[in-house]
Structure formats: C-alpha cells, structure tokens
Amino acid sequence: MKKRTLIMKTVLLETASEVVAAAMGELSTKMLFESEKADPDFQYIKSLRDKLFEIKNERNALDPNDESAIEALLKKYSKKQRNVAEAESAIGL
C-alpha cells in the first residue's frame, strides 16, 4: 500500500467524520419523528438512542493515527449512508 501523506490522512479522517455524522443525524431524525407520533414506540426510540450512543462511542474511540480503524468505520457506515441518499433521491428529497 502506498504511504499516505498528511493531507490524505486528514481527508480520510474528515470523510469518516462526515459519514458518521450523517448516520447519527439519520438516527436523531428517526427518534424525533417517532417521538412526535400520537402513540410513540418508546422501545423503538430507546433502540435508536442506544445505536446513536454506540456510534458516538465508536467515533470518540477513533485514533486519528489508526488508518485501518478509520477505513473500517468508513466501510461500516458509508454504504448505509449511500443507500439512504439514493433512496431519498429516488423519492425526490
């Protein structure tokens, strides 16, 4: 593997941060919509909150010098976010 420059490492980390932020935003939005329902499913809200904290902990535990961990985080969340963006685009959002 080619050695990454500092700029390349920074871009990798920033990209991972953006992808994680998008995943967290999606969960927060789902929690908000569910909580505004006439009869909210509090168990569902709790499961979303638990997942949100799990993602936050993953992000906070990330070592900026650990490129393989950053890549793993990107792989874990980027496909999901890409699928969400494609679905939103398909319905005109």
GUSE-335436 format. One line per field, with one value per atom (N, C-alpha, C): residue in one letter; atom name; x, y, z. Coordinates in steps of 0.2 Angstrom, whole numbers, plus 2048, in hexadecimal, padded with zeros to 3 digits. Layout:
<recs>
type: A, ...;
atom: CA, ...;
x: X, ...;
y: Y, ...;
z: Z, ...;
</recs>
This chain:
<recs>
type: M, M, M, K, K, K, K, K, K, R, R, R, T, T, T, L, L, L, I, I, I, M, M, M, K, K, K, T, T, T, V, V, V, L, L, L, L, L, L, E, E, E, T, T, T, A, A, A, S, S, S, E, E, E, V, V, V, V, V, V, A, A, A, A, A, A, A, A, A, M, M, M, G, G, G, E, E, E, L, L, L, S, S, S, T, T, T, K, K, K, M, M, M, L, L, L, F, F, F, E, E, E, S, S, S, E, E, E, K, K, K, A, A, A, D, D, D, P, P, P, D, D, D, F, F, F, Q, Q, Q, Y, Y, Y, I, I, I, K, K, K, S, S, S, L, L, L, R, R, R, D, D, D, K, K, K, L, L, L, F, F, F, E, E, E, I, I, I, K, K, K, N, N, N, E, E, E, R, R, R, N, N, N, A, A, A, L, L, L, D, D, D, P, P, P, N, N, N, D, D, D, E, E, E, S, S, S, A, A, A, I, I, I, E, E, E, A, A, A, L, L, L, L, L, L, K, K, K, K, K, K, Y, Y, Y, S, S, S, K, K, K, K, K, K, Q, Q, Q, R, R, R, N, N, N, V, V, V, A, A, A, E, E, E, A, A, A, E, E, E, S, S, S, A, A, A, I, I, I, G, G, G, L, L, L;
atom: N, CA, C, N, CA, C, N, CA, C, N, CA, C, N, CA, C, N, CA, C, N, CA, C, N, CA, C, N, CA, C, N, CA, C, N, CA, C, N, CA, C, N, CA, C, N, CA, C, N, CA, C, N, CA, C, N, CA, C, N, CA, C, N, CA, C, N, CA, C, N, CA, C, N, CA, C, N, CA, C, N, CA, C, N, CA, C, N, CA, C, N, CA, C, N, CA, C, N, CA, C, N, CA, C, N, CA, C, N, CA, C, N, CA, C, N, CA, C, N, CA, C, N, CA, C, N, CA, C, N, CA, C, N, CA, C, N, CA, C, N, CA, C, N, CA, C, N, CA, C, N, CA, C, N, CA, C, N, CA, C, N, CA, C, N, CA, C, N, CA, C, N, CA, C, N, CA, C, N, CA, C, N, CA, C, N, CA, C, N, CA, C, N, CA, C, N, CA, C, N, CA, C, N, CA, C, N, CA, C, N, CA, C, N, CA, C, N, CA, C, N, CA, C, N, CA, C, N, CA, C, N, CA, C, N, CA, C, N, CA, C, N, CA, C, N, CA, C, N, CA, C, N, CA, C, N, CA, C, N, CA, C, N, CA, C, N, CA, C, N, CA, C, N, CA, C, N, CA, C, N, CA, C, N, CA, C, N, CA, C, N, CA, C, N, CA, C, N, CA, C, N, CA, C, N, CA, C, N, CA, C, N, CA, C, N, CA, C, N, CA, C, N, CA, C;
x: 804, 800, 804, 802, 806, 805, 80B, 80B, 807, 802, 7FE, 801, 800, 803, 7FE, 801, 7FD, 7F6, 7F6, 7F0, 7EB, 7EE, 7E9, 7E7, 7EB, 7E8, 7E3, 7E4, 7DF, 7D8, 7D8, 7D2, 7CF, 7D3, 7D0, 7CC, 7CF, 7CC, 7C6, 7C6, 7C0, 7BB, 7BC, 7B7, 7B3, 7B7, 7B4, 7B0, 7B2, 7AE, 7A8, 7A8, 7A2, 79D, 79F, 79B, 798, 79C, 799, 794, 795, 791, 78A, 78A, 784, 780, 784, 780, 77D, 781, 77E, 778, 778, 773, 76C, 76E, 768, 764, 768, 765, 762, 765, 761, 75B, 75B, 754, 74F, 751, 74C, 749, 74E, 74B, 746, 748, 743, 73D, 73D, 736, 732, 736, 732, 72F, 733, 731, 72B, 72A, 725, 71E, 71E, 718, 713, 70D, 708, 709, 70C, 70D, 714, 719, 720, 722, 726, 729, 72F, 72F, 735, 73A, 739, 73E, 742, 73E, 742, 746, 744, 748, 74E, 74D, 753, 758, 756, 75A, 75E, 75B, 75E, 763, 761, 766, 76C, 76B, 770, 775, 772, 777, 77A, 777, 77A, 780, 780, 785, 78B, 789, 78E, 792, 78F, 793, 797, 794, 798, 79E, 79D, 7A3, 7A8, 7A6, 7AB, 7AF, 7AB, 7AE, 7B3, 7B1, 7B6, 7BC, 7BB, 7C1, 7C6, 7C4, 7C8, 7CF, 7D4, 7DB, 7DC, 7DD, 7DF, 7E5, 7E9, 7EF, 7EE, 7E8, 7E7, 7E3, 7E6, 7E3, 7DE, 7E0, 7DC, 7D5, 7D6, 7CF, 7CB, 7CE, 7CA, 7C7, 7CB, 7C8, 7C2, 7C3, 7BE, 7B7, 7B8, 7B2, 7AF, 7B3, 7B0, 7AD, 7AF, 7AC, 7A6, 7A6, 7A0, 79A, 79B, 796, 795, 79A, 799, 794, 794, 78F, 788, 787, 780, 77E, 782, 781, 780, 783, 783, 77C, 77A, 773, 76D, 76E, 769, 769, 76F, 76F, 76B, 76D, 76A, 762, 760, 759, 755, 758, 756, 755, 75A, 75B, 755, 754, 74F, 748, 747, 740, 740, 745, 745, 747, 74A, 74C, 753;
y: 7FA, 800, 806, 80B, 811, 815, 818, 81C, 822, 824, 82A, 830, 835, 83C, 83E, 843, 846, 849, 84C, 84E, 848, 843, 83D, 83A, 83A, 837, 83C, 842, 847, 846, 846, 845, 83E, 839, 833, 833, 837, 838, 83C, 842, 846, 843, 83E, 83B, 836, 833, 82E, 832, 838, 83C, 83E, 840, 842, 83C, 836, 831, 82F, 82F, 82D, 833, 839, 83E, 83D, 83B, 83A, 834, 82F, 829, 82B, 82F, 832, 836, 83A, 83F, 83B, 836, 831, 82E, 82C, 829, 82E, 834, 83A, 83C, 83C, 83D, 838, 832, 82D, 82D, 82F, 82F, 835, 83B, 840, 83F, 83C, 83A, 835, 830, 82B, 82F, 833, 836, 83B, 83D, 842, 83F, 838, 834, 834, 834, 833, 82E, 828, 823, 820, 824, 822, 81B, 818, 811, 813, 813, 815, 810, 809, 804, 806, 807, 809, 80F, 814, 81A, 818, 814, 812, 80E, 80A, 806, 80B, 810, 815, 819, 81B, 81E, 81A, 814, 80F, 80F, 80E, 80E, 815, 81A, 821, 821, 81F, 81F, 81A, 815, 810, 813, 817, 81A, 820, 823, 829, 826, 820, 81D, 81B, 818, 816, 81C, 821, 827, 82A, 82A, 82D, 829, 822, 81E, 81E, 821, 821, 824, 821, 824, 826, 82D, 830, 82D, 82A, 827, 81F, 81D, 816, 816, 815, 816, 810, 80A, 804, 804, 807, 808, 80D, 813, 818, 815, 811, 80E, 809, 805, 801, 804, 80A, 80E, 811, 813, 815, 810, 80A, 804, 802, 803, 801, 806, 80C, 811, 814, 814, 818, 814, 80E, 80A, 80C, 80C, 80D, 814, 819, 820, 821, 81D, 81E, 81B, 816, 813, 818, 81B, 820, 826, 828, 82E, 82C, 826, 823, 823, 820, 820, 826, 82B, 832, 835, 834, 837, 834, 82D, 82A, 82C, 82F, 831, 839, 83C, 843, 848, 845, 849, 84C;
z: 800, 800, 800, 7FC, 7FC, 802, 804, 80B, 80A, 80E, 80D, 810, 80D, 80F, 815, 818, 81E, 81B, 815, 812, 811, 80E, 80D, 813, 818, 81F, 822, 821, 823, 820, 819, 815, 817, 818, 81A, 821, 826, 82C, 82C, 828, 827, 823, 81E, 81B, 820, 824, 829, 82E, 830, 834, 831, 82B, 827, 827, 825, 824, 82B, 830, 837, 839, 838, 839, 836, 82F, 82C, 82F, 831, 834, 83A, 83E, 845, 843, 83E, 83C, 83A, 836, 834, 83B, 83F, 845, 849, 84A, 84E, 84A, 844, 840, 841, 841, 842, 849, 84E, 855, 856, 852, 853, 850, 84A, 846, 84B, 84E, 852, 858, 85B, 861, 860, 85A, 858, 856, 856, 854, 85A, 859, 85E, 863, 861, 865, 864, 866, 864, 867, 864, 866, 86A, 870, 874, 874, 873, 872, 86C, 867, 860, 861, 865, 866, 86A, 86F, 873, 86F, 86B, 866, 862, 85F, 85B, 85F, 865, 86A, 86C, 86D, 86E, 868, 862, 85C, 85B, 85D, 85C, 861, 867, 86C, 86A, 867, 864, 85F, 85A, 855, 858, 85D, 860, 863, 867, 86A, 865, 860, 85A, 858, 857, 854, 859, 85F, 865, 866, 865, 866, 860, 85B, 855, 856, 854, 855, 84E, 84D, 847, 843, 847, 844, 841, 843, 842, 83B, 835, 82F, 82E, 830, 82F, 833, 839, 83C, 839, 836, 833, 82C, 829, 823, 825, 82A, 82C, 82E, 831, 833, 82D, 828, 822, 81E, 81E, 81B, 81E, 825, 828, 827, 827, 826, 81F, 81B, 815, 810, 810, 80B, 80D, 814, 817, 815, 816, 814, 80D, 809, 801, 7FF, 803, 801, 803, 809, 80B, 806, 804, 7FF, 7F8, 7F6, 7F0, 7F1, 7F7, 7F8, 7F8, 7FB, 7FC, 7F5, 7F1, 7EA, 7E6, 7E7, 7E3, 7E4, 7EA, 7EC, 7EC, 7E9, 7E8, 7EE, 7F3, 7F9, 7F7;
</recs>
